[in-house]
Amino acid sequence: MTIEAHCPSCGTPSRRKHSHYERRLLDTAAGGQEVLIHLRVHRFFCSNDACDRHTFAEQVPNLTIRYGRRSIVAGQALRGIALALGGRAGARLAARLALAVSRMTLIRLIRALPEPVLQTGPAVLGVDDFALQGWVLAANLGHDLDCWLRLLVLHDQDDLERAEPDTMRYRLYHLPARLSTHARRRHLRIERTWPWAQAFVLAWQRLTHLPVPA
């Protein structure tokens, strides 16, 4: 039983209990079976008279977050599935792992993620001249291709035209798709629920309609 909790607004410890209620959390599966955690959560009075929050609910470290309906570990697992597979495919895999959620829930998890931290410069460089020259050539080619892509097919996409390279990689260059063959043709099947699927399809259509250089 929790005796003391800290106010999330001012950090003041409190032992004055206001009430309690039952909270249920979806956790990662055990033995292929769904795990549902039942918690008895206490609500405390804030002891700081100057604090705007009069009462607050306790949180279990490394297990719960405010308004969360699943454990922190389960949330991390679902976010990883959503980033790797997108909506429908991710929902099918989550159901197999006894973490049944809808495709739109996975999409909301993706949209709630912060933008990736941008890194400037290469993480690793070769020490010999050949490795350095090869890296410089590859970096220049990649930069040229990225610039031409923005100029030719993304000129009217405000969120992508001036996006950072890591943002382009996160939104456009790395996406959940499946390559299949049918009737002697190869098809790239993209999840419709992927937030940037429409931008990728538009870019691909514009690239394929560019005139062939003479």
Residue frames as a rotation matrix with the C-alpha (Angstrom) as fourth column:
MET 1
0.582 0.813 0.000 0.00
0.813 -0.582 0.000 0.00
0.000 0.000 -1.000 0.00
THR 2
-0.209 -0.639 0.740 1.33
0.594 -0.684 -0.424 3.43
0.777 0.350 0.523 -0.96
ILE 3
0.115 0.173 -0.978 1.88
0.956 -0.286 0.062 5.67
-0.269 -0.942 -0.198 2.05
GLU 4
0.119 -0.201 -0.972 3.31
0.064 -0.976 0.209 8.73
-0.991 -0.087 -0.103 0.34
ALA 5
0.233 -0.057 0.971 3.28
0.965 0.138 -0.224 10.21
-0.121 0.989 0.087 -3.17
HIS 6
-0.596 -0.542 -0.593 4.71
0.412 -0.840 0.354 13.33
-0.690 -0.034 0.723 -4.79
CYS 7
0.496 0.780 -0.381 2.63
0.114 -0.493 -0.862 15.94
-0.861 0.385 -0.334 -6.57
PRO 8
0.151 -0.462 0.874 3.49
0.951 0.309 -0.001 15.93
-0.270 0.831 0.486 -10.31
SER 9
0.719 0.185 0.670 3.14
0.459 -0.850 -0.259 19.71
0.521 0.494 -0.696 -10.50
CYS 10
0.668 -0.432 0.606 5.16
-0.599 -0.795 0.093 21.00
0.442 -0.425 -0.790 -7.55
GLY 11
-0.071 -0.742 -0.667 6.89
-0.091 0.670 -0.736 17.82
0.993 0.008 -0.115 -6.32
THR 12
-0.339 -0.012 0.941 5.63
-0.902 -0.281 -0.329 18.22
0.269 -0.960 0.085 -2.73
PRO 13
-0.839 0.051 -0.542 5.26
0.115 0.990 -0.085 14.88
0.532 -0.134 -0.836 -0.90
SER 14
-0.253 0.831 0.496 1.84
-0.911 -0.377 0.167 14.12
0.326 -0.410 0.852 0.56
ARG 15
-0.990 -0.024 -0.140 0.33
0.029 0.930 -0.366 11.46
0.138 -0.366 -0.920 2.82
ARG 16
-0.474 0.880 -0.039 -3.23
-0.405 -0.257 -0.877 12.79
-0.782 -0.400 0.478 2.87
LYS 17
-0.916 0.164 0.367 -5.37
0.378 0.663 0.646 10.40
-0.137 0.730 -0.669 0.85
HIS 18
-0.648 0.710 -0.277 -8.40
-0.738 -0.675 -0.004 11.64
-0.190 0.202 0.961 -0.99
SER 19
0.565 0.804 0.187 -9.82
-0.685 0.583 -0.436 8.44
-0.460 0.118 0.880 -2.47
HIS 20
-0.617 -0.727 0.302 -8.88
-0.368 0.605 0.706 5.35
-0.696 0.325 -0.641 -4.43
TYR 21
0.545 0.745 -0.385 -10.02
-0.731 0.198 -0.653 3.58
-0.410 0.637 0.653 -7.59
GLU 22
0.250 -0.403 0.881 -9.17
0.250 0.905 0.343 0.53
-0.936 0.134 0.327 -9.68
ARG 23
0.317 -0.267 -0.910 -7.06
-0.847 -0.512 -0.145 0.85
-0.428 0.816 -0.388 -12.79
ARG 24
0.629 -0.074 0.774 -6.47
0.252 0.961 -0.112 -1.82
-0.735 0.265 0.624 -15.43
LEU 25
0.184 -0.693 -0.697 -3.37
-0.817 -0.502 0.283 -1.91
-0.546 0.518 -0.659 -17.61
LEU 26
0.998 0.031 -0.051 -2.58
-0.057 0.765 -0.641 -4.05
0.019 0.643 0.766 -20.63
ASP 27
0.268 -0.954 0.136 0.92
-0.644 -0.073 0.761 -5.55
-0.716 -0.292 -0.634 -20.31
THR 28
-0.281 -0.464 -0.840 3.13
-0.927 0.357 0.113 -7.67
0.248 0.811 -0.530 -22.56
ALA 29
0.613 0.654 -0.443 2.03
-0.581 0.754 0.307 -11.27
0.535 0.070 0.842 -22.98
ALA 30
-0.322 -0.639 0.699 3.11
-0.895 0.446 -0.004 -14.17
-0.309 -0.627 -0.715 -20.78
GLY 31
-0.677 0.004 0.736 3.13
0.046 0.998 0.037 -17.61
-0.734 0.059 -0.676 -22.37
GLY 32
-0.912 0.303 0.278 1.18
0.299 0.025 0.954 -16.29
0.282 0.953 -0.113 -25.34
GLN 33
0.021 0.955 -0.294 -1.67
0.971 0.050 0.232 -15.11
0.237 -0.291 -0.927 -23.12
GLU 34
0.081 0.111 0.991 -2.87
0.130 -0.986 0.100 -11.55
0.988 0.121 -0.094 -22.63
VAL 35
-0.441 -0.296 -0.848 -1.80
0.876 0.062 -0.477 -10.01
0.194 -0.953 0.232 -19.33
LEU 36
0.202 0.574 0.794 -4.07
0.162 -0.819 0.551 -7.47
0.966 0.017 -0.258 -17.65
ILE 37
-0.727 -0.540 -0.425 -2.77
0.538 -0.062 -0.841 -5.74
0.427 -0.840 0.335 -14.53
HIS 38
0.468 0.876 0.120 -5.29
0.485 -0.368 0.794 -4.63
0.739 -0.313 -0.597 -11.91
LEU 39
-0.683 -0.730 -0.029 -4.05
0.487 -0.426 -0.762 -1.74
0.544 -0.535 0.646 -9.78
ARG 40
0.511 0.733 -0.449 -5.61
0.850 -0.354 0.390 -0.06
0.127 -0.581 -0.804 -6.80
VAL 41
-0.401 -0.659 0.637 -4.60
0.636 -0.700 -0.324 3.56
0.659 0.275 0.700 -7.27
HIS 42
0.091 0.370 -0.924 -4.81
0.929 -0.367 -0.056 6.21
-0.360 -0.853 -0.377 -4.56
ARG 43
0.208 0.031 0.978 -5.56
0.498 -0.863 -0.079 9.87
0.842 0.504 -0.195 -5.04
PHE 44
-0.229 -0.438 -0.869 -3.80
0.971 -0.169 -0.171 12.28
-0.072 -0.883 0.464 -2.68
PHE 45
0.923 0.372 -0.097 -4.31
0.376 -0.926 0.035 15.87
-0.077 -0.069 -0.995 -1.57
CYS 46
0.102 -0.898 0.428 -1.46
0.558 -0.304 -0.772 18.21
0.823 0.318 0.470 -2.48
SER 47
0.293 -0.052 -0.955 0.08
0.947 -0.124 0.297 19.62
-0.134 -0.991 0.013 0.71
ASN 48
-0.791 -0.605 -0.088 1.28
0.573 -0.784 0.240 22.78
-0.214 0.140 0.967 -1.02
ASP 49
0.094 0.902 -0.422 -1.39
0.585 -0.393 -0.710 25.47
-0.806 -0.180 -0.564 -0.69
ALA 50
-0.054 -0.190 -0.980 0.22
-0.493 -0.849 0.192 27.50
-0.868 0.494 -0.047 -3.47
CYS 51
-0.914 -0.297 0.275 -0.04
0.044 0.601 0.798 24.63
-0.403 0.741 -0.537 -5.97
ASP 52
-0.476 0.754 -0.452 -2.77
-0.879 -0.397 0.263 24.79
0.019 0.523 0.852 -8.61
ARG 53
-0.264 0.345 -0.901 -3.35
-0.221 0.887 0.404 21.05
0.939 0.306 -0.158 -8.34
HIS 54
0.086 0.387 0.918 -5.52
-0.973 -0.164 0.160 20.21
0.213 -0.907 0.362 -5.33
THR 55
0.502 0.063 0.863 -5.50
-0.379 0.913 0.154 16.42
-0.778 -0.404 0.481 -5.79
PHE 56
-0.006 -0.527 -0.850 -3.41
-0.985 0.148 -0.085 14.01
0.170 0.837 -0.520 -7.84
ALA 57
0.950 0.312 0.031 -3.27
-0.313 0.948 0.063 10.29
-0.009 -0.070 0.998 -8.58
GLU 58
0.213 -0.909 0.357 -0.18
-0.487 0.218 0.846 8.27
-0.847 -0.354 -0.396 -7.77
GLN 59
0.693 -0.116 -0.711 1.91
-0.652 0.321 -0.687 6.73
0.308 0.940 0.146 -10.56
VAL 60
0.792 -0.446 0.416 3.92
0.115 0.779 0.616 3.50
-0.599 -0.440 0.669 -10.31
PRO 61
0.156 -0.804 -0.574 7.50
-0.772 -0.462 0.437 4.11
-0.616 0.375 -0.693 -11.54
ASN 62
-0.766 -0.569 -0.298 8.40
-0.603 0.477 0.639 2.25
-0.222 0.669 -0.709 -14.78
LEU 63
-0.751 0.556 0.355 4.85
0.537 0.828 -0.162 0.89
-0.384 0.069 -0.921 -15.03
THR 64
0.253 0.956 0.145 2.24
0.931 -0.200 -0.305 3.61
-0.262 0.213 -0.941 -15.44
ILE 65
-0.930 -0.332 0.156 1.84
0.361 -0.904 0.229 7.04
0.065 0.269 0.961 -17.01
ARG 66
-0.574 0.746 -0.338 -1.00
-0.231 -0.543 -0.807 9.52
-0.786 -0.385 0.484 -16.74
TYR 67
0.257 0.863 -0.434 -4.12
-0.777 -0.082 -0.624 8.44
-0.574 0.498 0.650 -18.66
GLY 68
-0.552 -0.527 -0.646 -2.27
-0.811 0.522 0.266 5.38
0.197 0.671 -0.715 -19.99
ARG 69
0.557 0.799 0.228 -4.23
-0.818 0.575 -0.016 2.20
-0.144 -0.178 0.974 -20.58
ARG 70
0.845 -0.378 -0.379 -1.16
0.218 0.890 -0.401 0.01
0.489 0.256 0.834 -21.06
SER 71
0.671 -0.661 -0.335 2.11
0.449 0.003 0.894 -0.46
-0.590 -0.750 0.299 -19.22
ILE 72
0.456 -0.582 -0.674 5.21
-0.630 -0.746 0.218 1.47
-0.629 0.325 -0.706 -20.27
VAL 73
-0.584 -0.706 0.402 6.85
-0.250 0.627 0.738 -1.71
-0.773 0.330 -0.542 -21.62
ALA 74
-0.067 0.646 0.761 3.75
0.753 0.533 -0.386 -2.61
-0.654 0.547 -0.522 -23.64
GLY 75
0.814 0.360 -0.456 3.61
0.054 -0.829 -0.557 0.92
-0.579 0.428 -0.694 -25.04
GLN 76
-0.017 -0.909 -0.416 7.24
-0.711 -0.282 0.644 0.73
-0.703 0.306 -0.642 -26.13
ALA 77
-0.610 -0.173 0.773 6.60
0.242 0.888 0.390 -2.62
-0.754 0.425 -0.500 -27.83
LEU 78
0.370 0.840 0.397 3.59
0.725 0.006 -0.689 -1.25
-0.581 0.542 -0.607 -29.73
ARG 79
0.678 -0.187 -0.711 5.51
-0.388 -0.913 -0.129 1.82
-0.624 0.363 -0.692 -30.86
GLY 80
-0.447 -0.894 0.041 8.29
-0.490 0.283 0.824 -0.39
-0.748 0.349 -0.564 -32.20
ILE 81
-0.371 0.412 0.832 5.73
0.658 0.749 -0.077 -2.51
-0.655 0.519 -0.549 -34.10
ALA 82
0.680 0.707 -0.192 4.04
0.398 -0.577 -0.713 0.60
-0.615 0.409 -0.674 -35.49
LEU 83
0.334 -0.637 -0.695 7.29
-0.648 -0.690 0.321 2.10
-0.684 0.344 -0.643 -36.75
ALA 84
-0.659 -0.679 0.325 8.38
-0.283 0.623 0.729 -1.16
-0.697 0.389 -0.602 -38.37
LEU 85
-0.762 0.386 0.520 5.11
0.598 0.729 0.334 -2.30
-0.251 0.565 -0.786 -39.96
GLY 86
-0.845 0.491 0.211 2.63
-0.297 -0.760 0.578 0.55
0.444 0.426 0.788 -39.95
GLY 87
-0.349 0.826 0.444 -1.10
-0.936 -0.289 -0.198 0.19
-0.035 -0.485 0.874 -39.30
ARG 88
0.620 0.742 -0.253 -2.77
-0.756 0.652 0.060 -2.97
0.209 0.154 0.966 -40.61
ALA 89
0.286 -0.584 -0.759 0.30
0.003 0.793 -0.609 -5.20
0.958 0.172 0.229 -40.66
GLY 90
-0.722 -0.575 0.385 1.31
-0.334 -0.197 -0.922 -3.93
0.606 -0.794 -0.050 -37.22
ALA 91
-0.065 0.791 0.609 -2.16
-0.998 -0.035 -0.061 -4.62
-0.028 -0.611 0.791 -35.82
ARG 92
0.715 0.306 -0.628 -2.01
-0.416 0.909 -0.031 -8.19
0.562 0.284 0.777 -37.11
LEU 93
-0.193 -0.866 -0.462 1.37
0.134 0.443 -0.886 -8.79
0.972 -0.233 0.030 -35.48
ALA 94
-0.680 -0.030 0.733 0.24
-0.649 -0.441 -0.620 -7.17
0.342 -0.897 0.280 -32.22
ALA 95
0.417 0.895 0.158 -2.78
-0.894 0.372 0.250 -9.48
0.165 -0.246 0.955 -32.12
ARG 96
0.506 -0.325 -0.799 -0.45
0.001 0.927 -0.376 -12.47
0.862 0.189 0.469 -32.49
LEU 97
-0.578 -0.809 -0.105 1.55
0.200 -0.015 -0.980 -11.16
0.791 -0.587 0.171 -29.52
ALA 98
0.027 0.714 -0.700 -1.62
0.951 0.197 0.238 -10.79
0.307 -0.672 -0.674 -27.40
LEU 99
-0.637 -0.170 -0.751 -1.42
0.423 -0.892 -0.157 -6.99
-0.644 -0.418 0.641 -27.60
ALA 100
-0.224 0.623 0.750 -4.55
0.973 0.097 0.210 -6.50
0.058 0.776 -0.628 -29.68
VAL 101
-0.293 0.160 -0.943 -4.95
0.146 -0.967 -0.210 -2.87
-0.945 -0.199 0.259 -30.79
SER 102
0.741 0.600 0.301 -6.51
0.428 -0.077 -0.900 -1.23
-0.517 0.797 -0.314 -33.83
ARG 103
0.062 -0.718 0.693 -4.52
0.982 -0.079 -0.169 0.06
0.177 0.692 0.700 -36.77
MET 104
0.470 0.161 0.868 -5.53
0.204 -0.976 0.071 3.63
0.859 0.144 -0.491 -35.92
THR 105
0.983 -0.181 -0.037 -4.13
0.012 -0.138 0.990 3.22
-0.184 -0.974 -0.133 -32.42
LEU 106
0.261 -0.939 0.225 -0.76
0.837 0.336 0.432 2.34
-0.481 0.076 0.873 -33.93
ILE 107
0.056 -0.195 0.979 -0.94
0.765 -0.622 -0.167 5.34
0.641 0.759 0.114 -36.24
ARG 108
0.844 0.289 0.452 -1.68
-0.045 -0.802 0.596 7.61
0.535 -0.523 -0.664 -33.27
LEU 109
0.757 -0.638 -0.142 1.34
0.378 0.249 0.892 6.19
-0.534 -0.729 0.429 -31.46
ILE 110
-0.031 -0.784 0.620 3.52
0.999 -0.018 0.027 7.09
-0.010 0.621 0.784 -34.45
ARG 111
0.228 0.195 0.954 2.13
0.455 -0.887 0.073 10.60
0.861 0.417 -0.291 -34.70
ALA 112
0.981 0.173 0.082 2.68
0.003 -0.441 0.897 11.17
0.192 -0.881 -0.434 -31.00
LEU 113
0.425 -0.893 -0.147 6.40
0.881 0.371 0.293 10.42
-0.207 -0.254 0.945 -31.28
PRO 114
0.554 -0.318 -0.770 8.79
-0.111 -0.944 0.310 13.39
-0.825 -0.086 -0.558 -31.15
GLU 115
0.889 -0.320 -0.327 10.84
-0.375 -0.098 -0.922 14.29
0.264 0.942 -0.207 -34.18
PRO 116
0.694 -0.680 -0.239 14.13
0.707 0.705 0.047 12.33
0.137 -0.201 0.970 -34.31
VAL 117
0.610 -0.580 -0.539 17.21
0.027 -0.665 0.747 14.06
-0.792 -0.470 -0.390 -32.95
LEU 118
0.966 -0.257 0.008 19.24
-0.024 -0.123 -0.992 15.45
0.256 0.959 -0.125 -35.81
GLN 119
0.488 -0.873 -0.022 22.90
0.440 0.224 0.870 14.54
-0.754 -0.434 0.493 -35.92
THR 120
0.855 -0.264 -0.447 25.39
-0.495 -0.674 -0.549 16.68
-0.156 0.690 -0.706 -37.78
GLY 121
-0.060 -0.951 -0.305 28.21
-0.993 0.089 -0.081 15.00
0.104 0.297 -0.949 -39.63
PRO 122
0.230 0.084 -0.970 29.09
-0.325 0.946 0.005 11.31
0.918 0.314 0.244 -39.92
ALA 123
0.892 0.125 0.435 29.21
-0.452 0.256 0.854 9.05
-0.004 -0.959 0.285 -36.89
VAL 124
0.442 -0.763 0.472 32.21
0.248 0.609 0.753 7.01
-0.862 -0.216 0.459 -38.14
LEU 125
0.774 -0.290 -0.564 34.95
-0.630 -0.449 -0.634 7.92
-0.069 0.845 -0.530 -40.59
GLY 126
0.833 -0.554 0.021 37.64
0.545 0.811 -0.213 5.76
0.101 0.189 0.977 -42.13
VAL 127
0.586 -0.679 -0.443 41.23
0.041 -0.521 0.853 6.65
-0.809 -0.518 -0.277 -41.40
ASP 128
-0.423 -0.782 0.458 42.80
0.550 0.180 0.815 5.84
-0.720 0.597 0.354 -44.75
ASP 129
-0.730 0.044 -0.682 42.50
-0.409 -0.828 0.384 7.99
-0.548 0.559 0.622 -47.87
PHE 130
-0.897 0.396 -0.196 40.49
0.018 0.475 0.880 5.41
0.441 0.786 -0.433 -49.83
ALA 131
-0.378 0.790 -0.483 37.81
0.924 0.351 -0.148 5.11
0.053 -0.503 -0.863 -47.15
LEU 132
-0.355 0.212 -0.910 37.62
0.319 -0.888 -0.331 8.89
-0.879 -0.408 0.247 -46.73
GLN 133
-0.847 0.012 -0.532 37.33
-0.468 -0.491 0.734 9.52
-0.253 0.871 0.421 -50.46
GLY 134
-0.788 0.584 -0.192 34.72
0.357 0.689 0.631 6.79
0.501 0.429 -0.752 -50.82
TRP 135
-0.280 0.700 -0.656 32.63
0.889 -0.069 -0.453 8.24
-0.362 -0.711 -0.603 -48.01
VAL 136
-0.512 0.048 -0.857 32.84
-0.089 -0.996 -0.003 11.75
-0.854 0.075 0.515 -49.47
LEU 137
-0.936 0.162 -0.314 31.77
-0.313 0.032 0.949 10.48
0.164 0.986 0.020 -52.90
ALA 138
-0.578 0.755 -0.308 28.84
0.707 0.652 0.272 8.51
0.406 -0.061 -0.912 -51.44
ALA 139
-0.286 0.457 -0.843 27.77
0.681 -0.522 -0.514 11.47
-0.674 -0.721 -0.162 -49.30
ASN 140
-0.711 -0.026 -0.703 27.87
-0.347 -0.856 0.382 13.84
-0.612 0.516 0.600 -52.29
LEU 141
-0.888 0.411 -0.208 25.86
-0.011 0.432 0.902 11.44
0.461 0.803 -0.379 -54.46
GLY 142
-0.398 0.766 -0.504 23.26
0.911 0.393 -0.122 10.98
0.105 -0.508 -0.855 -51.75
HIS 143
-0.368 0.218 -0.904 23.01
0.336 -0.875 -0.348 14.74
-0.867 -0.432 0.249 -51.21
ASP 144
-0.888 0.022 -0.458 22.63
-0.413 -0.475 0.777 15.37
-0.200 0.880 0.431 -54.95
LEU 145
-0.732 0.648 -0.209 19.87
0.380 0.643 0.664 12.77
0.565 0.407 -0.718 -55.26
ASP 146
-0.289 0.622 -0.727 18.06
0.903 -0.076 -0.423 14.20
-0.318 -0.779 -0.540 -52.25
CYS 147
-0.548 0.028 -0.836 18.24
-0.040 -0.999 -0.007 17.76
-0.835 0.030 0.549 -53.67
TRP 148
-0.923 0.209 -0.323 17.00
-0.338 -0.040 0.940 16.68
0.183 0.977 0.107 -57.10
LEU 149
-0.585 0.744 -0.322 14.14
0.734 0.655 0.179 14.76
0.344 -0.132 -0.930 -55.51
ARG 150
-0.251 0.476 -0.843 13.01
0.634 -0.577 -0.515 17.83
-0.731 -0.664 -0.157 -53.59
LEU 151
-0.675 -0.104 -0.730 13.33
-0.317 -0.853 0.414 20.05
-0.666 0.511 0.543 -56.69
LEU 152
-0.906 0.223 -0.360 11.51
-0.306 0.243 0.920 17.77
0.293 0.944 -0.152 -59.13
VAL 153
-0.370 0.785 -0.497 8.76
0.304 0.608 0.733 16.06
0.878 0.120 -0.464 -57.14
LEU 154
-0.051 0.346 -0.937 8.47
0.996 0.092 -0.020 17.67
0.079 -0.934 -0.349 -53.70
HIS 155
-0.815 -0.379 0.438 8.40
0.408 -0.912 -0.030 21.34
0.411 0.154 0.898 -54.67
ASP 156
-0.248 0.803 0.541 4.80
-0.449 -0.591 0.670 21.77
0.858 -0.077 0.508 -53.43
GLN 157
0.499 0.326 -0.803 5.11
0.508 0.641 0.576 19.64
0.703 -0.695 0.154 -50.29
ASP 158
0.491 -0.295 0.820 5.84
-0.470 -0.882 -0.035 22.22
0.733 -0.369 -0.571 -47.63
ASP 159
0.782 -0.144 0.607 6.66
-0.560 0.267 0.785 19.73
-0.275 -0.953 0.128 -44.87
LEU 160
0.668 -0.535 0.518 9.14
0.504 0.837 0.213 17.80
-0.547 0.119 0.829 -47.06
GLU 161
0.810 -0.339 0.479 10.63
0.337 -0.399 -0.853 20.39
0.480 0.852 -0.209 -49.40
ARG 162
0.199 -0.748 0.633 12.82
-0.546 -0.621 -0.563 21.92
0.814 -0.233 -0.532 -46.68
ALA 163
0.964 0.209 0.163 12.93
-0.252 0.531 0.809 18.96
0.083 -0.821 0.564 -44.28
GLU 164
0.130 -0.949 0.287 16.18
-0.920 -0.007 0.392 17.85
-0.370 -0.315 -0.874 -42.67
PRO 165
-0.349 -0.328 -0.878 17.86
-0.739 0.673 0.042 14.70
0.577 0.663 -0.477 -44.11
ASP 166
-0.999 -0.010 0.042 16.98
-0.035 0.758 -0.651 12.63
-0.026 -0.652 -0.758 -41.03
THR 167
-0.293 0.955 -0.043 13.36
-0.423 -0.170 -0.890 13.73
-0.858 -0.243 0.453 -41.32
MET 168
0.104 0.270 -0.957 13.31
-0.993 0.085 -0.084 12.71
0.059 0.959 0.276 -44.99
ARG 169
-0.718 -0.432 -0.546 14.73
-0.412 0.896 -0.167 9.33
0.561 0.105 -0.821 -44.11
TYR 170
-0.899 0.396 0.187 12.20
-0.030 0.370 -0.929 8.88
-0.437 -0.840 -0.321 -41.30
ARG 171
-0.089 0.966 -0.244 9.18
-0.403 -0.259 -0.878 9.94
-0.911 0.020 0.412 -43.39
LEU 172
0.592 0.379 -0.712 9.94
-0.751 -0.061 -0.657 9.01
-0.292 0.924 0.248 -46.99
TYR 173
-0.081 -0.734 -0.674 13.03
-0.883 0.367 -0.293 6.88
0.463 0.571 -0.678 -47.49
HIS 174
-0.971 -0.203 -0.126 12.25
-0.113 0.856 -0.505 4.29
0.211 -0.476 -0.854 -44.82
LEU 175
-0.217 0.965 0.151 8.70
-0.976 -0.209 -0.064 3.00
-0.031 -0.161 0.986 -44.99
PRO 176
-0.427 0.122 0.896 6.91
-0.240 0.940 -0.242 -0.33
-0.872 -0.318 -0.372 -44.37
ALA 177
0.258 0.479 -0.839 6.30
-0.949 -0.037 -0.313 -1.99
-0.181 0.877 0.445 -47.73
ARG 178
0.048 -0.172 0.984 6.25
-0.071 0.982 0.176 -5.44
-0.996 -0.078 0.035 -49.30
LEU 179
-0.372 -0.267 -0.889 7.59
-0.890 -0.169 0.424 -6.33
-0.264 0.949 -0.175 -52.75
SER 180
0.004 0.460 0.888 5.44
-0.048 0.887 -0.460 -8.92
-0.999 -0.040 0.026 -54.53
THR 181
-0.879 -0.301 -0.370 5.23
-0.398 0.035 0.917 -10.43
-0.263 0.953 -0.151 -58.02
HIS 182
-0.045 0.904 0.425 2.00
0.163 0.426 -0.890 -10.98
-0.986 0.029 -0.166 -59.95
ALA 183
0.820 0.419 0.390 1.45
0.392 0.086 -0.916 -11.69
-0.417 0.904 -0.094 -63.65
ARG 184
0.183 -0.889 0.421 5.16
0.970 0.092 -0.226 -11.15
0.162 0.449 0.879 -64.37
ARG 185
0.193 -0.116 0.974 5.02
0.041 -0.991 -0.126 -7.73
0.980 0.064 -0.186 -62.75
ARG 186
-0.499 -0.436 -0.749 6.53
0.782 0.147 -0.606 -6.58
0.374 -0.888 0.267 -59.50
HIS 187
0.377 0.725 0.576 4.40
0.208 -0.672 0.710 -4.56
0.902 -0.149 -0.404 -57.11
LEU 188
-0.828 -0.558 -0.056 5.44
0.235 -0.256 -0.938 -2.51
0.509 -0.790 0.343 -54.11
ARG 189
0.205 0.964 -0.167 2.62
0.503 0.042 0.863 -2.77
0.839 -0.261 -0.477 -51.58
ILE 190
-0.816 -0.449 0.364 2.56
0.011 -0.642 -0.767 0.06
0.578 -0.622 0.529 -49.05
GLU 191
-0.463 0.650 -0.603 0.41
0.876 0.234 -0.421 0.22
-0.133 -0.723 -0.678 -45.95
ARG 192
-0.021 0.552 0.834 -2.39
0.566 -0.681 0.465 2.74
0.824 0.482 -0.298 -46.62
THR 193
0.860 0.429 -0.275 -2.36
0.445 -0.370 0.816 3.72
0.248 -0.824 -0.509 -42.96
TRP 194
-0.111 -0.953 -0.281 1.28
0.983 -0.147 0.109 4.82
-0.145 -0.264 0.953 -43.04
PRO 195
0.348 0.401 -0.848 1.13
0.447 -0.865 -0.226 8.61
-0.824 -0.301 -0.480 -42.40
TRP 196
-0.045 -0.463 -0.885 3.38
-0.557 -0.724 0.407 9.48
-0.829 0.511 -0.225 -45.35
ALA 197
-0.267 0.016 0.964 2.18
0.542 0.829 0.136 6.86
-0.797 0.559 -0.230 -47.84
GLN 198
0.748 0.627 0.219 0.43
0.545 -0.390 -0.742 9.47
-0.380 0.674 -0.634 -49.99
ALA 199
0.628 -0.593 -0.504 3.56
-0.573 -0.791 0.217 11.62
-0.527 0.153 -0.836 -50.19
PHE 200
-0.383 -0.794 0.472 5.63
-0.227 0.576 0.785 8.61
-0.896 0.193 -0.401 -51.27
VAL 201
0.024 0.475 0.879 3.11
0.772 0.550 -0.319 7.59
-0.635 0.687 -0.354 -53.95
LEU 202
0.917 0.321 -0.236 2.93
0.140 -0.815 -0.562 11.15
-0.372 0.483 -0.793 -55.28
ALA 203
0.229 -0.920 -0.317 6.72
-0.687 -0.383 0.617 11.38
-0.690 0.076 -0.720 -55.46
TRP 204
-0.453 -0.391 0.801 6.94
0.170 0.845 0.508 8.02
-0.875 0.366 -0.317 -57.25
GLN 205
0.427 0.694 0.580 4.27
0.747 0.091 -0.659 8.97
-0.510 0.714 -0.480 -59.80
ARG 206
0.882 -0.128 -0.453 6.01
-0.271 -0.924 -0.268 12.25
-0.385 0.359 -0.850 -60.58
LEU 207
-0.119 -0.991 0.068 9.37
-0.547 0.122 0.828 10.52
-0.829 0.062 -0.556 -60.98
THR 208
-0.340 0.017 0.940 7.97
0.500 0.850 0.165 7.97
-0.797 0.526 -0.298 -63.41
HIS 209
0.646 0.653 0.396 6.38
0.700 -0.300 -0.648 10.71
-0.305 0.696 -0.651 -65.53
LEU 210
0.298 -0.624 -0.722 9.56
-0.246 -0.781 0.574 12.74
-0.922 0.007 -0.386 -65.92
PRO 211
0.917 0.038 -0.397 10.68
-0.399 0.087 -0.913 13.01
0.000 0.995 0.095 -69.56
VAL 212
0.641 -0.722 0.259 13.58
0.637 0.690 0.343 10.81
-0.427 -0.055 0.903 -70.58
PRO 213
0.319 -0.572 -0.756 16.69
-0.334 -0.814 0.475 12.95
-0.887 0.101 -0.451 -71.26
ALA 214
0.973 0.035 -0.229 17.81
-0.231 0.195 -0.953 12.97
0.011 0.980 0.198 -74.88
